[in-house]
Amino acid sequence: MSDSCCGTTAIEIKQFTTPQQTTPGQTGALPVVVIGAGPVGLAAAAHLAERGIDFLVVEASDRIAASVAQWGHVRVFSPWKYNIDAAARRQLEADGWTAPDGEWLPTGAELIDDYLAPLAKLFRDKVRLGAKVTAISRLGYDRVRTAGRDEVPFLVRLDDGSELQARAIIDASGTYTSPNVLGASGLQAHGEGAVFVDHALPDVLGADRDRYEGKHTLVVGAGHSAATTLLALAELPDTPITWAIRGGSAARTYGGGDADALPARGALGTRLRAHVESGRITLLTGFFTHRVNATAEGVEVVSRDPSGHGQSVTADRIISATGYRPDHSIASELRLDLDPVLGSTRQMAPLIDPNQHSCGTVPPHGVDELAHPEPGYYAVGVKSYGRAPTFLMATGYEQVRSVVAALAGDWQAARDVQLDLPETGVCSSNLAEAQEQRVGLATGVSGGLLSAPLPLATVGATASAESGGGCCG
Ligand SMILES: Cc1cc2nc3c(=O)[nH]c(=O)nc-3n(C[C@H](O)[C@H](O)[C@H](O)COP(=O)(O)OP(=O)(O)OC[C@H]3O[C@@H](n4cnc5c(N)ncnc54)[C@H](O)[C@@H]3O)c2cc1C
């Protein structure tokens, strides 16, 4: 800096260019950034690769499919034939991979070892691990600025402070990392942040056994994650178990027993009911978690129902199996049009709304239903369903096929959406039950509670909400 003759201060301005700098209209040369290397993010990568579109998958964890790995000990209910994306299958087979038995029900760990890990390997350094996205925006544009907005690249900020530019974003970051709270009204229970709460599906009979054996454990929630966890806990000797649900009865969790459309679900429910009736599991109904307090005896969990009636239980361990919700905070600088109830797009909401119809009637959907006012940003996979509880991998695979076709400019393929959903028999039009079906997808510990393959129901593009059938009809 130096003083000028007029007495003002001259300021030295440095000019420089950073790598990856683009000018408006040049975004086509940039990669599509896929957020999350779960089943749907990796399927998106397969479709992008097949279409010859440059891409980068950024995964927060130091491993692929980190959320699936969390429930690796759980056996899924949908057999292999529904769990493998078509484009992924083509590329894996071209690489010499042999698909697992289509009728086999894999555990989460098998899903990774036998399918997702070999798939990710195909993409080499186009899958970047340890890269957590903390925010997305448009280069030089906040949410308010409009003129020329569509012409500029997306800006993706990572947790190490570095930034990427992208021509489009496929956000497959899931919901597993944002579980619902214990509090019955959707808000944290008082004191919830101050005590240690385990989230759904710990590996009770495996890696986490020591945490639970001999410890009084309280499980909160009425879905099948809760049921699966309770059955596993019941295998542990000297381990008192309490199960707290908001409803007045556990009938929905028990399912239809021998008459259940899904035999495995019936078996799960029948075993659970037997444990409750024998006193092995203590069931607390009408339990509206209001407060948790750490005490010398353990964690006291206090319920207060809407009429003011209270009850409480003190346990050594608390497992919250209350479901998940989407976290849209990374995209808060983008123009999103979210359904106020579910947190999906508004277009998607009527298709998946558990207040209105069975999840089995989810019609085929793709790029048009997933689009936000922010062109080029798509939340896909389980995140696209928001709080609706009935997402299936097969649905996500069709979503990304459609979105990638649109990004390739192939609108005919993008709009030709097809969906074959397994008819699981685990959904109903009842809101409370349907909200539990999301966690109800956890249908067995790895020992195997499931045996029956699932029949298919083809849902046409014109299927109505009331038409029945589909994944959960
Ligand atoms: C116990 C259980 C059993 C299920 N069983 C079935 C079944 O039988 N059949 C079926 O079809 N579906 C099943 N589902 C539902 C669904 O198919 C799975 O949840 C599936 O894993 C969803 O895939 P996804 O790719 O959308 O998200 P996820 O698998 O959740 O993957 C999201 C990825 O994004 C990463 N990520 C998160 N945030 C960021 C960030 N900010 N930056 C970068 N990366 C990030 C995560 O680490 C993770 O790897 C089940 C779900 C659960 C929980």
The ligand as an SDF file (V2000), in Angstrom:
LIG
                    3D

 53 58  0  0  0  0  0  0  0  0999 V2000
  -33.1200  -51.8730    8.7380 C   0  0  0  0  0  0  0  0  0  0  0  0
  -33.5820  -51.5170    7.3720 C   0  0  0  0  0  0  0  0  0  0  0  0
  -33.9930  -52.5270    6.5080 C   0  0  0  0  0  0  0  0  0  0  0  0
  -34.4150  -52.2200    5.2140 C   0  0  0  0  0  0  0  0  0  0  0  0
  -34.8140  -53.2290    4.3960 N   0  0  0  0  0  0  0  0  0  0  0  0
  -35.1680  -52.9450    3.1210 C   0  0  0  0  0  0  0  0  0  0  0  0
  -35.5610  -53.9930    2.2290 C   0  0  0  0  0  0  0  0  0  0  0  0
  -35.6770  -55.1460    2.5990 O   0  0  0  0  0  0  0  0  0  0  0  0
  -35.8450  -53.6690    0.9470 N   0  0  0  0  0  0  0  0  0  0  0  0
  -35.8070  -52.3810    0.4790 C   0  0  0  0  0  0  0  0  0  0  0  0
  -36.0390  -52.1700   -0.7100 O   0  0  0  0  0  0  0  0  0  0  0  0
  -35.4900  -51.3690    1.3190 N   0  0  0  0  0  0  0  0  0  0  0  0
  -35.1750  -51.6150    2.6210 C   0  0  0  0  0  0  0  0  0  0  0  0
  -34.8580  -50.5790    3.4690 N   0  0  0  0  0  0  0  0  0  0  0  0
  -35.1010  -49.1830    3.0350 C   0  0  0  0  0  0  0  0  0  0  0  0
  -34.0650  -48.5560    2.1060 C   0  0  0  0  0  0  0  0  0  0  0  0
  -33.9980  -49.2480    0.8970 O   0  0  0  0  0  0  0  0  0  0  0  0
  -32.6950  -48.4440    2.7270 C   0  0  0  0  0  0  0  0  0  0  0  0
  -32.7950  -47.5440    3.8000 O   0  0  0  0  0  0  0  0  0  0  0  0
  -31.6210  -47.9530    1.7530 C   0  0  0  0  0  0  0  0  0  0  0  0
  -30.3910  -48.0360    2.4090 O   0  0  0  0  0  0  0  0  0  0  0  0
  -31.8370  -46.5240    1.2640 C   0  0  0  0  0  0  0  0  0  0  0  0
  -30.8180  -46.2300    0.3360 O   0  0  0  0  0  0  0  0  0  0  0  0
  -30.2960  -44.7410    0.0510 P   0  0  0  0  0  0  0  0  0  0  0  0
  -29.1470  -44.9130   -0.9030 O   0  0  0  0  0  0  0  0  0  0  0  0
  -31.4180  -43.8770   -0.3380 O   0  0  0  0  0  0  0  0  0  0  0  0
  -29.7730  -44.1650    1.4510 O   0  0  0  0  0  0  0  0  0  0  0  0
  -28.7140  -44.7350    2.5000 P   0  0  0  0  0  0  0  0  0  0  0  0
  -28.5270  -46.1970    2.3730 O   0  0  0  0  0  0  0  0  0  0  0  0
  -29.1360  -44.2020    3.8120 O   0  0  0  0  0  0  0  0  0  0  0  0
  -27.3360  -44.0580    2.0560 O   0  0  0  0  0  0  0  0  0  0  0  0
  -27.0560  -42.7030    2.2780 C   0  0  0  0  0  0  0  0  0  0  0  0
  -25.5400  -42.4950    2.2080 C   0  0  0  0  0  0  0  0  0  0  0  0
  -25.2730  -41.0870    2.2210 O   0  0  0  0  0  0  0  0  0  0  0  0
  -24.1980  -40.8150    3.1080 C   0  0  0  0  0  0  0  0  0  0  0  0
  -24.3640  -39.4260    3.5660 N   0  0  0  0  0  0  0  0  0  0  0  0
  -25.2620  -38.9600    4.4600 C   0  0  0  0  0  0  0  0  0  0  0  0
  -25.1110  -37.6210    4.6050 N   0  0  0  0  0  0  0  0  0  0  0  0
  -24.0940  -37.2550    3.7800 C   0  0  0  0  0  0  0  0  0  0  0  0
  -23.4690  -35.9970    3.4920 C   0  0  0  0  0  0  0  0  0  0  0  0
  -23.8690  -34.8670    4.0750 N   0  0  0  0  0  0  0  0  0  0  0  0
  -22.4430  -35.9880    2.6140 N   0  0  0  0  0  0  0  0  0  0  0  0
  -22.0290  -37.1210    1.9980 C   0  0  0  0  0  0  0  0  0  0  0  0
  -22.5830  -38.3340    2.2520 N   0  0  0  0  0  0  0  0  0  0  0  0
  -23.6180  -38.3970    3.1200 C   0  0  0  0  0  0  0  0  0  0  0  0
  -24.3680  -41.8620    4.1970 C   0  0  0  0  0  0  0  0  0  0  0  0
  -23.1670  -42.0490    4.9060 O   0  0  0  0  0  0  0  0  0  0  0  0
  -24.7980  -43.0870    3.4050 C   0  0  0  0  0  0  0  0  0  0  0  0
  -23.6980  -43.8300    2.9420 O   0  0  0  0  0  0  0  0  0  0  0  0
  -34.4410  -50.8670    4.7730 C   0  0  0  0  0  0  0  0  0  0  0  0
  -34.0260  -49.8590    5.6560 C   0  0  0  0  0  0  0  0  0  0  0  0
  -33.6190  -50.1730    6.9390 C   0  0  0  0  0  0  0  0  0  0  0  0
  -33.1830  -49.0630    7.8610 C   0  0  0  0  0  0  0  0  0  0  0  0
  1  2  1  0
  2  3  1  0
  2 52  2  0
  3  4  2  0
  4  5  1  0
  4 50  1  0
  5  6  2  0
  6  7  1  0
  6 13  1  0
  7  8  2  0
  7  9  1  0
  9 10  1  0
 10 11  2  0
 10 12  1  0
 12 13  2  0
 13 14  1  0
 14 15  1  0
 14 50  1  0
 15 16  1  0
 16 17  1  0
 16 18  1  0
 18 19  1  0
 18 20  1  0
 20 21  1  0
 20 22  1  0
 22 23  1  0
 23 24  1  0
 24 25  2  0
 24 26  1  0
 24 27  1  0
 27 28  1  0
 28 29  2  0
 28 30  1  0
 28 31  1  0
 31 32  1  0
 32 33  1  0
 33 34  1  0
 33 48  1  0
 34 35  1  0
 35 36  1  0
 35 46  1  0
 36 37  1  0
 36 45  1  0
 37 38  2  0
 38 39  1  0
 39 40  1  0
 39 45  2  0
 40 41  1  0
 40 42  2  0
 42 43  1  0
 43 44  2  0
 44 45  1  0
 46 47  1  0
 46 48  1  0
 48 49  1  0
 50 51  2  0
 51 52  1  0
 52 53  1  0
M  END
$$$$
